């Protein structure tokens, strides 16, 4: 009886450790919006200009017109600069849109 309880306790501890490790790995995969923002804010003035945005994003070879459209979506108040709050909101909108598209894809594949 004690042996069975001991084995169950060890298994439970192992499962707990695995779940904690997986949770930590998922947290590491999520991009940190504040770090991303700081990386884009080249002059460190607390906002991202269109030029700063284009200069950093050009490394990914995204056409200028697409970058301008992306920037326009981030610049919620249209004042020509993106604040950290606007950047975070844009990230959330993008994440929600991606999740919605993923859900639609799953629903479409399950209907087939």
N, C-alpha and C positions, 0 to 999 in steps of 0.2 A: 504494500500500500504506500509506504513512504517513498519507495523507488519510483512509483508511478507519479506521485505528486511532484517529486523532484524533477522528473523528466518533463512534466507539463510546465513547471516553473521555468526550466531552462529554455523550452520551446517558446514560451511567452516572452521571455527576455530577448531571445533571438529575433522574434517577430517585431518587437518594439524597437530594437536597435536598427533593424532593416528599414522600418517605416520612418524612423528619425533620419536615417542616412538619405533616403529617397526624398524626404521633405527638404532637407538641407540642399540637396542637389537641385531641386526644382527652384528653390529660392535663388541659387546662384545663377541659374539660366535666365532669370528675369532681368531685363536691362533696367538699370537704375536711371530714371528720368533726370534726376539732378546731375548725375555724372555726365549723361549725354548732353544736357543743357550746357554745363560748364565747358565741355569739349567744343561745342559750337560757338560759344561766346568768346571769340578770339581776343577782343579788347577788354574783357572782364568788366563790362559796364553794367551787367545785370540784365541785359536784353540781347536778343539776337537780331541783327539786321539782315536784310535780304542778301547782301553781299557776303556776310559771314556764313550764312546758310549755304549759299551757292558754293563758296570756296571750300567748305568742308565736305559737302555732298558730291562735288564734282569728281572726287576720287572714285566714286562708285559708277562713274560714267553715265549719270542720269542726264538726259537732255535739259537744257535751261528752261524751256517752257513747262516741263513737268515739275521742275524744282520750284518755279514761280507759283504754279498751281498749288503745290504742297504747302508752300510758305503762306499763301493766301488763306488756306484752310486753318493754319496754325494761328495766324494773326486775327484773332476773333474780333477785336475792336477796330481793326483796319487802320491803326495808327502808324504802320510801317515798322513796328518792332514787335518781337515776340517775347513776352515775359515768361518767367518760370511757370506761373499758373496757366497761361495760355498753352505752353508747351505740354504740361501735364494733361490738360484737358484734351488736347489734340492726340496725345498718346492713348488716352482712355477711349476716345472715339474710334481711333484706328483699331484698337484691340477689340472693341465691341463689334465693329464692322467685320473683322476677320472671324470672330466667333460666330457671328450670324451666317457668314458665308459657309463656314465649316458645317454648321448645323443644317443648312439647306442642302449641302452636298450629301450629308449623311442621310437626310430624309429622302432625297432623290434616289440614292443607291438602295435604300431599304424598300422602296416602292417597286423596284425592278424585279 
